[in-house]
Amino acid sequence: MSGDNADHDSEAHEPAPAVTFGPLKRALREHRYPVTAAELIEQYGAATLEAGTTTERLDSLLEGREETQFRDPAEVREAVLDALGYADDSPASADEWTRLPR
């Protein structure tokens, strides 16, 4: 039985796959922070993200977190990956979310 639980735990937080935020990535990086999930849902809720073979809307990924406040775009990215069931093991990619290219 303990083997079943170990398998379930590893499935719950697989390494993050290639999640494509599309134009939403730039919009989130340029947005003024802090911001609540409710504000992001209002402004960008219909935006879609590609995760492997699925497409998800931002509003469905942040549903139930309306009171959550984000200090920067990396926190939004982390919340999205968490909602998709993925752990983010790449600190460099999170840093990429807080800096705009020059």
C-alpha positions as a Markdown table, in Angstrom:
| # | Residue | x | y | z |
|---|---|---|---|---|
| 1 | Met | 0.0 | 0.0 | 0.0 |
| 2 | Ser | 2.8 | 2.5 | 0.8 |
| 3 | Gly | 4.0 | 2.0 | -2.8 |
| 4 | Asp | 0.6 | 3.2 | -4.0 |
| 5 | Asn | 0.9 | 6.4 | -1.9 |
| 6 | Ala | 4.4 | 7.1 | -3.2 |
| 7 | Asp | 3.2 | 6.8 | -6.8 |
| 8 | His | 0.3 | 9.2 | -6.1 |
| 9 | Asp | 2.6 | 11.7 | -4.4 |
| 10 | Ser | 5.0 | 11.8 | -7.4 |
| 11 | Glu | 2.1 | 12.2 | -9.8 |
| 12 | Ala | 0.8 | 15.2 | -7.8 |
| 13 | His | 4.0 | 17.2 | -8.4 |
| 14 | Glu | 5.6 | 16.1 | -11.6 |
| 15 | Pro | 8.3 | 18.5 | -12.9 |
| 16 | Ala | 6.7 | 21.3 | -14.9 |
| 17 | Pro | 6.2 | 20.6 | -18.5 |
| 18 | Ala | 6.5 | 23.2 | -21.2 |
| 19 | Val | 3.6 | 25.5 | -20.3 |
| 20 | Thr | 3.1 | 28.1 | -23.0 |
| 21 | Phe | 1.6 | 31.3 | -21.6 |
| 22 | Gly | 1.7 | 33.0 | -25.0 |
| 23 | Pro | 0.9 | 36.8 | -25.0 |
| 24 | Leu | -0.2 | 36.4 | -21.4 |
| 25 | Lys | 3.4 | 36.1 | -20.3 |
| 26 | Arg | 4.3 | 39.6 | -21.4 |
| 27 | Ala | 1.0 | 41.0 | -20.1 |
| 28 | Leu | 1.7 | 39.5 | -16.6 |
| 29 | Arg | 5.3 | 40.8 | -16.6 |
| 30 | Glu | 4.1 | 44.3 | -17.5 |
| 31 | His | 1.2 | 44.3 | -15.1 |
| 32 | Arg | 1.4 | 46.5 | -12.0 |
| 33 | Tyr | 2.0 | 44.5 | -8.7 |
| 34 | Pro | 0.8 | 43.7 | -6.1 |
| 35 | Val | -2.4 | 42.4 | -7.7 |
| 36 | Thr | -5.1 | 39.9 | -6.5 |
| 37 | Ala | -6.1 | 36.8 | -8.4 |
| 38 | Ala | -9.6 | 38.4 | -8.8 |
| 39 | Glu | -8.1 | 41.4 | -10.6 |
| 40 | Leu | -6.1 | 39.1 | -12.9 |
| 41 | Ile | -9.2 | 37.0 | -13.6 |
| 42 | Glu | -11.1 | 40.2 | -14.5 |
| 43 | Gln | -8.5 | 41.5 | -16.9 |
| 44 | Tyr | -7.0 | 38.3 | -18.3 |
| 45 | Gly | -9.4 | 35.5 | -17.4 |
| 46 | Ala | -10.2 | 34.4 | -21.0 |
| 47 | Ala | -6.5 | 34.1 | -21.8 |
| 48 | Thr | -5.5 | 30.5 | -22.6 |
| 49 | Leu | -2.4 | 28.6 | -21.7 |
| 50 | Glu | -1.0 | 25.5 | -23.4 |
| 51 | Ala | 0.2 | 22.7 | -21.1 |
| 52 | Gly | 1.2 | 19.6 | -23.0 |
| 53 | Thr | -1.8 | 18.4 | -24.9 |
| 54 | Thr | -4.3 | 20.5 | -22.9 |
| 55 | Thr | -5.5 | 24.1 | -23.1 |
| 56 | Glu | -6.6 | 25.9 | -19.9 |
| 57 | Arg | -8.1 | 29.3 | -19.3 |
| 58 | Leu | -6.4 | 31.5 | -16.7 |
| 59 | Asp | -9.8 | 32.1 | -14.9 |
| 60 | Ser | -10.3 | 28.4 | -14.4 |
| 61 | Leu | -6.7 | 28.0 | -13.0 |
| 62 | Leu | -7.1 | 30.8 | -10.5 |
| 63 | Glu | -10.6 | 29.9 | -9.5 |
| 64 | Gly | -11.0 | 29.7 | -5.8 |
| 65 | Arg | -8.0 | 31.9 | -5.2 |
| 66 | Glu | -9.6 | 35.3 | -5.8 |
| 67 | Glu | -8.3 | 36.7 | -2.5 |
| 68 | Thr | -4.8 | 35.6 | -3.2 |
| 69 | Gln | -2.4 | 38.5 | -3.7 |
| 70 | Phe | 0.6 | 38.2 | -5.9 |
| 71 | Arg | 3.7 | 40.4 | -5.5 |
| 72 | Asp | 5.3 | 39.6 | -8.9 |
| 73 | Pro | 4.7 | 37.6 | -12.1 |
| 74 | Ala | 6.8 | 34.7 | -10.8 |
| 75 | Glu | 4.2 | 34.1 | -8.1 |
| 76 | Val | 1.4 | 34.1 | -10.7 |
| 77 | Arg | 3.4 | 31.5 | -12.7 |
| 78 | Glu | 3.9 | 29.4 | -9.6 |
| 79 | Ala | 0.1 | 29.5 | -8.8 |
| 80 | Val | -0.7 | 28.4 | -12.4 |
| 81 | Leu | 1.8 | 25.5 | -12.3 |
| 82 | Asp | 0.4 | 24.5 | -8.9 |
| 83 | Ala | -3.1 | 24.5 | -10.3 |
| 84 | Leu | -1.9 | 22.3 | -13.2 |
| 85 | Gly | -0.4 | 19.9 | -10.6 |
| 86 | Tyr | 3.2 | 20.6 | -11.5 |
| 87 | Ala | 6.1 | 21.6 | -9.2 |
| 88 | Asp | 8.5 | 24.2 | -10.5 |
| 89 | Asp | 12.1 | 23.0 | -9.9 |
| 90 | Ser | 13.7 | 25.7 | -12.0 |
| 91 | Pro | 14.6 | 28.9 | -10.1 |
| 92 | Ala | 16.2 | 30.4 | -13.3 |
| 93 | Ser | 12.9 | 30.2 | -15.2 |
| 94 | Ala | 11.1 | 31.9 | -12.3 |
| 95 | Asp | 13.7 | 34.7 | -12.4 |
| 96 | Glu | 13.0 | 35.1 | -16.1 |
| 97 | Trp | 9.4 | 36.0 | -15.2 |
| 98 | Thr | 10.5 | 39.1 | -13.2 |
| 99 | Arg | 12.7 | 40.7 | -15.7 |
| 100 | Leu | 11.7 | 42.1 | -19.1 |
| 101 | Pro | 14.2 | 41.8 | -21.9 |
| 102 | Arg | 15.9 | 45.1 | -22.8 |
